[in-house]
């Protein structure tokens, strides 16, 4: 495995990375839901569903060319 020559630009500008970070936050929220459910009435599974949608968006964003990032 080898890093891309422009890995810093990919981390900064790639939408796939942003979506993956959001999916991680949503997964963490799903884990924390039992702790906050008495304060916020959030249905079980909502964060998991949002995480799924976000990961799907990351997959699509990964294969679409993005103007801010060159090919290396």
C-alpha positions as CSV (number, residue, x, y, z in Angstrom):
1,X,0.0,0.0,0.0
2,X,1.3,3.4,-0.9
3,X,-0.1,6.9,-0.1
4,X,-1.1,9.2,-2.9
5,X,1.3,12.0,-3.7
6,X,-1.4,14.5,-2.9
7,X,-2.8,12.8,0.2
8,X,-3.0,16.0,2.2
9,X,-5.2,17.6,-0.5
10,X,-7.4,14.5,-0.5
11,X,-7.8,14.7,3.3
12,X,-8.6,18.4,3.1
13,X,-10.9,18.6,0.0
14,X,-12.4,15.1,-0.8
15,X,-16.1,14.9,-0.1
16,X,-15.7,11.1,0.5
17,X,-13.5,11.9,3.5
18,X,-16.1,14.4,4.9
19,X,-18.9,11.9,4.5
20,X,-16.8,9.2,6.2
21,X,-16.2,11.5,9.1
22,X,-19.9,12.3,9.4
23,X,-20.7,8.6,9.3
24,X,-18.3,8.0,12.1
25,X,-20.0,10.8,14.2
26,X,-23.4,9.3,13.5
27,X,-22.2,5.9,14.5
28,X,-20.9,7.4,17.7
29,X,-24.3,9.1,18.3
30,X,-26.0,5.7,17.8
31,X,-23.8,4.3,20.5
32,X,-24.5,7.3,22.8
33,X,-28.2,7.2,22.2
34,X,-29.1,5.3,25.3
35,X,-27.3,8.0,27.4
36,X,-29.2,10.9,25.7
37,X,-32.6,9.3,24.9
38,X,-34.2,10.6,28.2
39,X,-33.3,14.2,27.1
40,X,-34.1,13.9,23.4
41,X,-36.9,11.7,22.1
42,X,-35.0,10.2,19.1
43,X,-36.2,6.9,17.7
44,X,-33.8,4.0,17.8
45,X,-32.1,3.3,14.5
46,X,-32.3,6.8,13.2
47,X,-28.6,7.5,13.5
48,X,-27.8,4.0,12.0
49,X,-30.0,4.9,9.0
50,X,-28.4,8.3,8.6
51,X,-25.0,6.6,8.8
52,X,-25.9,4.2,6.1
53,X,-27.0,7.0,3.8
54,X,-23.8,9.0,4.6
55,X,-21.6,6.0,3.7
56,X,-23.5,5.5,0.5
57,X,-22.8,9.2,-0.3
58,X,-19.2,8.7,0.5
59,X,-19.0,5.7,-1.9
60,X,-20.5,7.9,-4.7
61,X,-18.3,10.8,-3.9
62,X,-15.2,8.6,-4.0
63,X,-15.8,7.6,-7.6
64,X,-16.7,11.1,-8.9
65,X,-13.9,13.4,-10.0
66,X,-13.6,16.5,-7.8
67,X,-12.3,19.8,-9.2
68,X,-10.4,20.8,-6.0
69,X,-8.2,17.7,-6.2
70,X,-5.9,16.9,-9.0
71,X,-5.0,13.3,-10.0
72,X,-1.7,13.4,-8.2
